[in-house]
Amino acid sequence: MTTLPETSDERATALAALGRTRELLDPGLRDWVGRLPEPVARVASYHFGWTDSAGRPGAAPAGKALRPALVFGCAEAMGAPAAEALAPAVAVELVHNFSLLHDDILDGDTTRRHRATAWAVFGSSAALLAGDALLVQASRVLTEDPLGRARTVTGLRWLAEATTRLIEGEQADIGFEERAHVSLAECLAMTERKTAALLACACALGALWGGGPPERIEALRRFGTHLGMAFQLVDDLLGIWGDPKVTGKPAGADLASRKKSLPVVAALDSGTPAGRRLAERYGASRGRSAEAEPAEIAALAELVSEAGGRAWAEEAAEREFTRAMESLRAAEPAEPAAAGLAALARLACRRDH
Amino acid sequence: MTTLPETSDERATALAALGRTRELLDPGLRDWVGRLPEPVARVASYHFGWTDSAGRPGAAPAGKALRPALVFGCAEAMGAPAAEALAPAVAVELVHNFSLLHDDILDGDTTRRHRATAWAVFGSSAALLAGDALLVQASRVLTEDPLGRARTVTGLRWLAEATTRLIEGEQADIGFEERAHVSLAECLAMTERKTAALLACACALGALWGGGPPERIEALRRFGTHLGMAFQLVDDLLGIWGDPKVTGKPAGADLASRKKSLPVVAALDSGTPAGRRLAERYGASRGRSAEAEPAEIAALAELVSEAGGRAWAEEAAEREFTRAMESLRAAEPAEPAAAGLAALARLACRRDH
């Protein structure tokens, strides 16, 4: 991927922000997960990578904690210490992981971050209930934040609204797999719900806890929305053309599962001859012999490119990224938080190294 | 069942309270469900009995709405108009139905209130997401209650705590089915979580919204806890000895599924010869021929009685009911709400007509 160049300084800045996020976040996150009833906490601890399937302490690679990093960065951008936004940072991470636990059940995915998914280890009942419990715990974190009082109700409303959009997006995504035709507009609307809504909420909650005025909060919310769209577009590009050594998924993973990702839908919806040929083969060639499949995936990827799906997604990612940066500037963020948020955004949208 | 006699006046009072509850509740409940994204709302509307599986308006029998009736009654008992407690009444009913949607998936139950369950009609993915959405919507109802402001954060915290207990209870209940031995203490603790916690929360929220002082709120919370325990004990008795024409379930339904309900666990845990014979046969005789099964169920029911499980459950139900009434009096409830709550409690604990 050659889009969205980043300097080595910027990369160092982003990695520092993510490292500091884990330091600030983890004690609070572990505390709140630890307050759950024991059988539920066991499943959740495994899911977060803190324990192995037998409950022994382990150190599986943690997620990037991008959403909490945005909460902290946006609070600082409004002039508050990051630590004051711990409650919303924990809450958005809990909601994100509620959605991962349920999505893995719904999608039947058996691995995540190179480990067996929670439902694959503990069964779908235990994973479903653990997801429910994390969702409830996200509310509790906000209701019990001593620093929150005046903004708690607003924060809870925003978080609930974003979660409803996330659920709506997941529902739409599942529906797409069963439908012959999905328009690009529908796929973009699904992405806004499934991915961008919670990133936007993370930014807005950080700015709210940071004491920002409404118009600056809304600018940071737009930053999160555009960043979320760019992030998903890049993720979808990597799902087809990403390096397996970097992504941790097999080459062309999204094509292997015949997923209706954004570049694919753009190609299918392009009205080009290549798009029509792709439509005839996508799905129909699924279930071929394992030997024939790598060649078929390469052919499908070539058709997505030829129909303009790749170029469209790269341009759309750059456009969304540019808008995210414009929204960030409009929020008049304080330094050095502003540079940190810009670096985080670029890292999130350039995951090829 | 001869326990917990009720007068015809009391019965009329209880039915009037439930009827009025539906009138007060339904517009708000339908409004909040209607605000959900369309595919989720369709599943929820079917689940609530408002539409059939094709989305056409229908009039399937609604649930009793016992929890909202307790919210309204407890608000009135503290001297406030019932209508002022609409938000918590809608919220507890949403949480209750979130748990029904997920429980039906987890338990594999294909019918509820004489209709196919939501997952059986729409698939488990759609039902799971609809449950998630109802849970989130319960928070939204409270955050947007214009009458709530000062008590919203407390109410949200109580509702989240009760929901966590409910999830813990469901998790324990599932675990019981896989275990050879469950103690009566464990089974009672599970019941307190799975059934009593949300009924207690309904009472406490009604009292809070009704403006009651802490000690009267806590007395009504205890009323709900004891009522919940009595309710579940009676439900478990009906699951073995209930009249199929009244319960809507086949005779001995809980024995047919070899459920570890309270009378069964009391019998298994009794240390009596009949209890030991029951332990040998329970589970082991599952999966016999369909012809042999009715005789086996009758034999199992007889062993539960002989081991004292039935008498224990009847006495425990009466004891919990008595404690519920004592707690109700301790709350110094205003009339006529007090009489309404007592009548509701008796109806909930005597479902044999």
Interface residues (C-beta under 8 A of the other chain):
Chain A: L36 P37 P39 V40 F98 H102 I105 L106 S125 A126 L128 L129 G131 D132 A133 L135 V136 Q137 S139 R140 T143 E144 R149 T152 V153 T154 L156 R157 L159 A160 E161 T163 T164 R165 I167 E168 E170 Q171 A172 I174 G175
Chain B: L36 P37 P39 V40 F98 H102 I105 L106 S125 A126 L128 L129 G131 D132 A133 L135 V136 Q137 S139 R140 T143 E144 R149 T152 V153 T154 L156 R157 L159 A160 E161 T163 T164 R165 I167 E168 E170 Q171 A172 I174 G175
